Amino acid sequence: MTEHLAGLAVEFEAMRPRLFGIAYRMLGSVVEAQDVVQDVWIRWQATDRSEIRSPLAFLTTATTRLSITVAASARTRREVYIGPWIPEPVLTGNDPALGAEKAEALELGLLMLLERLTPNERAVYVLREAFDYSFSDIAGVLETSEPNARQLARRARVHLDGSRTRQVPAAEHDRLLRAFLAAAQSGDLEGLETFFAADVVVYSDGGGIVTAARRPIRGRDNVTRFFAGILAKVAADVSVDVVHGNGEEVFVLSRGGTAVILCAMSVGDTGIARVYFVLNPDKLTAVQQL
């Protein structure tokens, strides 16, 4: 590696966490986000430095535009995905190598909702809410006007606010998750039921690779029966760990040192509103670091 290339690499690596953070939030996939960042690195090497006033602005623009392209093609692939599609979880306990000043747009439930937005709406939301970019800068990234960038942000918020669970503080979320887990481990089904909101929904993502419910399970009674079935099947050799994933506490079920399920929850004022089971082994790669 030449001295010039080494210098480029050092500069790029300093900004890689932020670039990955943008791409991951846009795509909900670690692999796709890494591919985007790698493509940006290749472009970075081939770009005439004299024409770049701000390396971070250049790299952010390239990352966002590539992510928009990938997001558009990913939507078609996910239409034929077997069962509910849940984003690939990432561990954030040491955080974050995701490069944000705050954990906005990291929670699995919100990443699922972002899939409902157009790629441009998603880009505006991520840059504005997670990274505090000005609308002027966002307009430059998307090659649009500032009023249009604001309009995209408004449309994104309308879509999300109508579907998103009103979140409780992180401490309350973590307290409820641990209390729920304690009830589950003790087999207290009546106790479990009290944690669920009346309109609770469970999503399970096996990707057609492992057995999982292919449709969302809705309602407190149905969800309680679903958990009763799970508890009846959990073997004695399964261990449970509470870890920090996607900006909040989640729990991981492992067998023989291999993670087999990650479970995350969205908690609102009336209890656990959404439960996300990630069973697809292709999406548990990052979790295997445990």
LOGU-722332 format. One line per field, with one value per residue (C-alpha): residue number from 0; residue in one letter; x, z, y. Coordinates in nm, 4 decimals. Layout:
REM LOGU-722332
pos: [NUM	...]
code: [A	...]
u: [X	...]
w: [Z	...]
v: [Y	...]
REM end
This chain:
REM LOGU-722332
pos: [0	1	2	3	4	5	6	7	8	9	10	11	12	13	14	15	16	17	18	19	20	21	22	23	24	25	26	27	28	29	30	31	32	33	34	35	36	37	38	39	40	41	42	43	44	45	46	47	48	49	50	51	52	53	54	55	56	57	58	59	60	61	62	63	64	65	66	67	68	69	70	71	72	73	74	75	76	77	78	79	80	81	82	83	84	85	86	87	88	89	90	91	92	93	94	95	96	97	98	99	100	101	102	103	104	105	106	107	108	109	110	111	112	113	114	115	116	117	118	119	120	121	122	123	124	125	126	127	128	129	130	131	132	133	134	135	136	137	138	139	140	141	142	143	144	145	146	147	148	149	150	151	152	153	154	155	156	157	158	159	160	161	162	163	164	165	166	167	168	169	170	171	172	173	174	175	176	177	178	179	180	181	182	183	184	185	186	187	188	189	190	191	192	193	194	195	196	197	198	199	200	201	202	203	204	205	206	207	208	209	210	211	212	213	214	215	216	217	218	219	220	221	222	223	224	225	226	227	228	229	230	231	232	233	234	235	236	237	238	239	240	241	242	243	244	245	246	247	248	249	250	251	252	253	254	255	256	257	258	259	260	261	262	263	264	265	266	267	268	269	270	271	272	273	274	275	276	277	278	279	280	281	282	283	284	285	286	287	288	289]
code: [M	T	E	H	L	A	G	L	A	V	E	F	E	A	M	R	P	R	L	F	G	I	A	Y	R	M	L	G	S	V	V	E	A	Q	D	V	V	Q	D	V	W	I	R	W	Q	A	T	D	R	S	E	I	R	S	P	L	A	F	L	T	T	A	T	T	R	L	S	I	T	V	A	A	S	A	R	T	R	R	E	V	Y	I	G	P	W	I	P	E	P	V	L	T	G	N	D	P	A	L	G	A	E	K	A	E	A	L	E	L	G	L	L	M	L	L	E	R	L	T	P	N	E	R	A	V	Y	V	L	R	E	A	F	D	Y	S	F	S	D	I	A	G	V	L	E	T	S	E	P	N	A	R	Q	L	A	R	R	A	R	V	H	L	D	G	S	R	T	R	Q	V	P	A	A	E	H	D	R	L	L	R	A	F	L	A	A	A	Q	S	G	D	L	E	G	L	E	T	F	F	A	A	D	V	V	V	Y	S	D	G	G	G	I	V	T	A	A	R	R	P	I	R	G	R	D	N	V	T	R	F	F	A	G	I	L	A	K	V	A	A	D	V	S	V	D	V	V	H	G	N	G	E	E	V	F	V	L	S	R	G	G	T	A	V	I	L	C	A	M	S	V	G	D	T	G	I	A	R	V	Y	F	V	L	N	P	D	K	L	T	A	V	Q	Q	L]
u: [0.0000	0.1440	0.1797	-0.0987	-0.3376	-0.2474	-0.3424	-0.6737	-0.7439	-0.6758	-0.9073	-1.1779	-1.1633	-1.2244	-1.5543	-1.6523	-1.8712	-2.0917	-2.1164	-2.2102	-2.4628	-2.6358	-2.6363	-2.7534	-3.0478	-3.1402	-3.1229	-3.1747	-2.9025	-2.5460	-2.4249	-2.5858	-2.4597	-2.1060	-2.1245	-2.2347	-1.9498	-1.7019	-1.8290	-1.7885	-1.4303	-1.3554	-1.5012	-1.3065	-0.9780	-1.0599	-1.1847	-0.9785	-0.9036	-0.8660	-1.2385	-1.3509	-1.4110	-1.5473	-1.4532	-1.7346	-1.9943	-1.8666	-1.8707	-2.2111	-2.3570	-2.2077	-2.3254	-2.6785	-2.7213	-2.5897	-2.8171	-3.1176	-3.0343	-2.9929	-3.3119	-3.5119	-3.3933	-3.4254	-3.7956	-3.8597	-3.6650	-3.8483	-4.1867	-4.1152	-3.9502	-4.0962	-4.2825	-4.2365	-3.9119	-3.7337	-3.4105	-3.0812	-2.9964	-2.6690	-2.5078	-2.4694	-2.3466	-2.0007	-2.1331	-2.1583	-1.9788	-2.2912	-2.1677	-2.4674	-2.4774	-2.8020	-2.9683	-3.2576	-3.3735	-3.1953	-3.4800	-3.5898	-3.9548	-3.8772	-3.6446	-3.9345	-4.1566	-3.8927	-3.9431	-4.2852	-4.1272	-3.9875	-3.6062	-3.5853	-3.8181	-3.6107	-3.2891	-3.4292	-3.5579	-3.2268	-3.0088	-3.2350	-3.3408	-3.0340	-2.7555	-2.8992	-2.8262	-2.9806	-3.2455	-3.0102	-2.7432	-2.9993	-3.1225	-2.7668	-2.7249	-3.0471	-3.0015	-3.3362	-3.4664	-3.4778	-3.8604	-3.8858	-3.6517	-3.8788	-4.1832	-4.0195	-3.9501	-4.3117	-4.4421	-4.2042	-4.3167	-4.6856	-4.6321	-4.4321	-4.6396	-4.9517	-4.7961	-4.5262	-4.5829	-4.5426	-4.2166	-4.1566	-3.8198	-3.5348	-3.5208	-3.8895	-3.8417	-3.5502	-3.7321	-4.0359	-3.8261	-3.6402	-3.9621	-4.1197	-3.8165	-3.8269	-4.1949	-4.1218	-3.8326	-4.0497	-4.3340	-4.5764	-4.8218	-5.0755	-4.7990	-4.6877	-5.0333	-5.0365	-4.7336	-4.8996	-5.0991	-5.4455	-5.3410	-4.9940	-4.8434	-4.5668	-4.3491	-4.1252	-3.8551	-3.7226	-3.6628	-3.7838	-3.4636	-3.5936	-3.9473	-4.1248	-4.4763	-4.5294	-4.7942	-4.8031	-4.9802	-5.2211	-5.4038	-5.3230	-5.4934	-5.3328	-4.9901	-5.0113	-5.0976	-4.8094	-4.5650	-4.7084	-4.6235	-4.2725	-4.2067	-4.3264	-4.0690	-3.7694	-3.5135	-3.3069	-2.9882	-3.1023	-2.9367	-3.0691	-2.8607	-2.9754	-2.7620	-2.7718	-2.8931	-3.0155	-2.9942	-3.1924	-3.1943	-3.2911	-3.2521	-3.0776	-3.1486	-2.8471	-2.7863	-2.4388	-2.2831	-2.4700	-2.7403	-3.0647	-3.3146	-3.2947	-3.6041	-3.6696	-3.9747	-4.1434	-4.2963	-4.5694	-4.7817	-5.0113	-4.7428	-4.5540	-4.6965	-4.4696	-4.2449	-3.9825	-3.8302	-3.5300	-3.4617	-3.3115	-2.9512	-2.8266	-2.9411	-2.7746	-2.4157	-2.3401	-2.5020	-2.2663	-1.9930	-2.1353]
w: [0.0000	-0.1033	0.1435	-0.0390	-0.0146	0.3496	0.4195	0.2412	0.4434	0.7758	0.6847	0.5619	0.8648	1.0941	0.9155	0.8547	1.1698	1.0632	0.7069	0.8277	1.0670	0.7801	0.5493	0.8206	0.9183	0.5539	0.4742	0.7957	0.6865	0.8138	0.4987	0.2620	0.4694	0.4669	0.0908	0.0479	0.2637	0.0684	-0.2598	-0.1162	-0.0168	-0.3769	-0.5041	-0.2390	-0.3730	-0.7300	-0.6610	-0.7363	-0.3940	-0.5268	-0.6029	-0.2521	-0.0033	0.2736	0.2832	0.5277	0.3081	0.0011	0.1775	0.3381	-0.0003	-0.1708	0.1092	0.1091	-0.2662	-0.2892	-0.0020	-0.1831	-0.4882	-0.2801	-0.0843	-0.4064	-0.5247	-0.1779	-0.1660	-0.4592	-0.2929	0.0362	-0.1316	-0.1824	0.1574	0.3463	0.6519	0.8223	0.7429	1.0513	1.0175	1.0995	1.4641	1.5695	1.9113	2.0510	2.4010	2.3349	2.1137	1.8868	1.5950	1.4323	1.4395	1.5653	1.8377	1.9513	1.9070	1.6961	1.4163	1.5574	1.7310	1.5290	1.5289	1.3841	1.1228	1.0150	0.9816	0.7771	0.5138	0.4455	0.3382	-0.0019	-0.0137	-0.0314	0.2667	0.4578	0.3736	0.4924	0.8165	0.8960	0.8172	1.0083	1.3120	1.3720	1.2540	1.2899	0.9347	0.8316	0.5608	0.3495	0.3710	0.3133	0.0028	-0.1275	-0.0598	-0.2442	-0.5170	-0.4413	-0.2984	0.0716	0.0684	-0.0922	0.1696	0.4406	0.2634	0.2506	0.6242	0.6963	0.4927	0.6698	1.0142	0.9198	0.8055	1.1153	1.3769	1.2633	1.3169	1.5785	1.9400	2.1790	2.3484	2.7224	2.8675	2.8210	3.1924	3.1927	2.8772	3.0316	3.3629	3.1890	2.9612	3.2587	3.4565	3.1574	3.1157	3.4845	3.4529	3.1388	3.3012	3.6013	3.3779	3.5134	3.2234	3.4123	3.4949	3.1318	3.0132	3.2339	3.0524	2.7091	2.5651	2.4436	2.0789	2.1111	1.7931	1.7601	1.4481	1.3843	1.1152	1.0156	0.6540	0.5379	0.6827	1.0262	1.1511	1.2506	1.2437	0.8906	0.9909	1.2738	1.5892	1.7206	2.0465	2.4103	2.4275	2.1087	2.2034	2.5525	2.4036	2.1590	2.4435	2.6353	2.3368	2.3203	2.6896	2.6593	2.3867	2.5384	2.6325	2.9484	2.7472	2.6253	2.7943	2.8032	2.7989	2.8194	2.5874	2.4358	2.0783	1.8424	2.1149	2.3836	2.5932	2.4126	2.5078	2.3226	2.3482	2.2799	2.2512	2.2722	2.2545	1.9355	1.9347	1.7919	1.8715	1.9448	2.0961	2.1061	2.2343	2.1770	2.5009	2.5215	2.7942	2.8087	2.8120	2.5556	2.2191	1.9731	2.0043	1.7419	1.7189	1.4886	1.4164	1.0678	1.1280	0.8488	1.0597	1.3831	1.2630	1.4679	1.7740	1.7575	1.8840	2.2261]
v: [0.0000	0.3339	0.6177	0.8023	0.5079	0.4558	0.8164	0.7730	0.4596	0.6324	0.9197	0.6829	0.4537	0.7497	0.8095	0.4463	0.4132	0.7032	0.5747	0.2278	0.3817	0.5610	0.2582	0.0166	0.2358	0.2749	-0.0962	-0.2924	-0.5324	-0.5528	-0.7287	-0.4780	-0.1863	-0.3249	-0.3702	-0.0088	0.1190	-0.0949	0.0506	0.4003	0.3161	0.2154	0.5432	0.7325	0.5958	0.6918	1.0449	1.3536	1.5008	1.8552	1.8657	1.7661	2.0476	1.8249	1.4556	1.3777	1.5492	1.3632	1.0251	1.0854	1.1764	0.8709	0.6398	0.7781	0.7656	0.4105	0.3083	0.4565	0.2444	-0.0722	0.0012	0.0246	-0.3169	-0.4728	-0.3865	-0.6220	-0.9038	-0.8620	-0.8907	-1.2624	-1.3127	-1.6106	-1.4839	-1.1462	-0.9650	-0.8282	-0.6269	-0.7950	-0.7152	-0.5549	-0.5465	-0.1950	-0.2687	-0.1322	0.1284	0.2109	0.1433	0.2763	0.6312	0.8248	1.0823	0.9191	0.5826	0.7118	0.4804	0.1768	-0.0081	-0.3117	-0.2078	0.1332	-0.0157	-0.2378	0.0680	0.2503	-0.0193	0.1344	0.4635	0.5415	0.5228	0.9039	0.9485	0.6976	0.8818	1.2148	1.0624	0.8908	1.1911	1.4300	1.2262	1.0095	1.2386	1.5908	1.7005	2.0318	2.0314	2.2366	1.9665	1.6908	1.8697	1.8701	1.4993	1.4140	1.6752	1.8326	2.1591	2.2363	2.2712	1.9278	1.7805	1.9217	1.7772	1.4334	1.4592	1.5520	1.2594	1.0227	1.1395	1.1068	0.7474	0.6570	0.8403	0.6598	0.3168	0.3581	0.2589	0.5492	0.4568	0.4533	0.5640	0.3175	0.2363	0.1361	-0.0702	-0.2579	-0.3099	-0.4575	-0.6779	-0.8269	-0.8751	-1.0456	-1.2702	-1.3664	-1.4637	-1.6659	-1.8509	-1.9387	-2.0585	-1.7965	-1.7768	-1.5663	-1.3231	-1.3117	-1.2158	-0.9068	-0.7665	-0.7568	-0.4689	-0.5731	-0.5270	-0.6842	-0.8326	-1.0938	-1.1129	-1.4142	-1.4157	-1.7566	-1.6589	-1.9999	-2.1474	-2.2473	-2.3027	-1.9817	-1.8393	-1.7088	-1.4591	-1.2057	-1.3251	-1.0635	-1.0036	-1.0733	-1.4149	-1.5471	-1.4159	-1.5657	-1.9064	-1.8655	-1.8058	-2.0996	-2.3180	-2.1792	-2.2353	-2.5944	-2.6562	-2.4759	-2.7382	-2.7400	-2.6872	-2.3447	-2.0466	-1.6912	-1.3721	-1.0113	-0.7972	-0.4498	-0.4713	-0.2005	0.0618	-0.1220	-0.4380	-0.7589	-1.1211	-1.4007	-1.7735	-1.9927	-2.3645	-2.5118	-2.1675	-2.0751	-1.8065	-1.9439	-1.6672	-1.2971	-1.1387	-0.7648	-0.5796	-0.2467	-0.1221	0.1413	0.2943	-0.0090	-0.2749	-0.4814	-0.3770	-0.5589	-0.8636	-0.9488	-1.2974	-1.3236	-1.6923	-1.6688	-1.7858	-1.5597	-1.2621	-1.3762	-1.3464	-1.0347	-1.1903	-1.4877	-1.2546	-1.3334]
REM end
